[in-house]
């Protein structure tokens, strides 16, 4: 089962966060997939709408899966995480075509 489902239907690109048991908490791979989907939408003039939803009906996204933070070795890992997220999210805030 894929944690992130990306499908295209004509001018619509759909992204579904697919970890309903974890309230769709984002893994590193999901962050990467979200970035890739945004890049795809930006690069394809045929895509007019990007929709984002969460599977399972209980939660859209509860945030990042913080269990992954246990793998951090030092503060540099935390800074790298913040830079990664900040590099993805500004594209959503106030974005329009």
Secondary structure by P-SEA (a helix, b strand, c coil): cccbbbbbcccbbbbbbccccccccccaaaaaaaaaaaaaaaacccccbbbbbbccccccccccccccccccccaaaaaaaaaaaaacccccccccc
